[in-house]
Amino acid sequence: MMRLPLGAALVALPLAGALAQQPPAPAAPVPAPDQPPAAAVPPPPVWLPRGVADLMALDKVTARATALSVRVGQSATFGTLSIAVRVCDTRPPDQPADATAYL
């Protein structure tokens, strides 16, 4: 009969018992191929057309700011610059304030 050191027996027994008592790991769920992902997609933004674009122009030489109000489809002149407004859109009042223009 061979005697094992006491420390060796204490180290070997808990490992063997711990491995025997662990339940099997659950399998990861696999999504069905015909179901779309569950991520929420925000609705597309709503834009309302405007007939007039309100612009603020800054002359960097004289440091003067000038307010311009230009109708869609028309042009305005600021110094030697000609600004043509093609489209102007804004958000509805029930949404966050925002505007866009194609100049």
C-alpha positions in Angstrom: 0.0 0.0 0.0 1.3 3.4 -1.0 0.6 6.4 1.1 -0.1 9.8 -0.5 0.8 13.0 1.2 -2.1 14.6 2.9 -1.8 17.8 0.8 -2.0 15.9 -2.5 -5.2 14.1 -1.4 -6.9 17.4 -0.4 -6.1 19.0 -3.7 -7.2 16.1 -5.9 -10.5 15.4 -4.2 -12.2 18.9 -4.5 -11.3 19.1 -8.2 -12.8 15.7 -9.0 -15.9 16.4 -7.0 -16.4 19.9 -8.6 -16.1 18.5 -12.1 -18.6 15.8 -11.3 -21.2 18.1 -9.8 -21.3 20.8 -12.6 -24.4 20.7 -14.8 -23.9 20.7 -18.5 -23.7 24.2 -20.1 -26.9 25.3 -21.8 -26.8 25.6 -25.5 -27.0 29.1 -27.0 -30.4 29.9 -28.6 -30.2 30.0 -32.4 -32.5 32.6 -34.1 -34.8 31.2 -36.7 -33.7 32.1 -40.3 -37.1 33.5 -41.3 -37.4 35.9 -38.4 -36.0 39.5 -38.7 -33.7 40.8 -35.9 -35.5 42.2 -32.9 -33.8 45.7 -33.1 -36.2 48.6 -33.1 -36.0 50.8 -36.2 -37.0 54.4 -35.7 -39.6 55.9 -38.1 -38.2 58.0 -40.9 -38.0 61.7 -40.2 -40.9 63.9 -41.5 -40.0 67.1 -43.3 -42.4 69.9 -44.4 -41.6 72.1 -47.4 -41.2 75.9 -46.8 -41.6 78.6 -49.4 -39.0 80.9 -47.8 -35.4 80.3 -46.5 -34.3 82.5 -43.6 -30.5 82.8 -43.8 -27.9 84.6 -41.8 -24.9 85.8 -43.7 -21.6 86.9 -42.1 -19.2 89.3 -43.7 -15.9 88.2 -42.2 -14.0 91.4 -43.3 -16.4 93.9 -41.6 -17.7 91.4 -39.0 -21.3 92.3 -39.9 -24.1 89.8 -39.9 -27.0 90.3 -42.3 -30.4 88.4 -42.2 -31.6 87.3 -45.7 -35.0 86.0 -46.5 -35.0 84.3 -49.9 -38.0 82.6 -51.6 -37.5 79.1 -52.9 -36.5 79.2 -56.6 -35.1 82.8 -56.3 -31.6 84.2 -55.7 -30.2 86.8 -53.3 -27.0 88.8 -53.5 -24.7 89.3 -50.5 -21.6 91.3 -51.5 -20.2 89.6 -54.5 -21.8 86.3 -53.6 -25.0 85.1 -55.3 -27.1 82.6 -53.2 -29.8 80.6 -55.1 -32.3 78.7 -52.9 -33.5 75.5 -54.6 -35.3 73.7 -51.6 -36.1 74.5 -48.0 -37.6 72.1 -45.5 -38.4 72.2 -41.8 -39.6 69.7 -39.1 -43.2 69.8 -37.9 -43.9 71.7 -34.6 -44.3 68.4 -32.6 -40.8 67.3 -33.4 -37.4 68.7 -32.4 -36.6 72.0 -34.3 -34.5 71.4 -37.4 -34.3 72.8 -40.9 -32.5 72.0 -44.2 -31.9 73.9 -47.4 -30.3 73.2 -50.8 -28.5 76.5 -51.8 
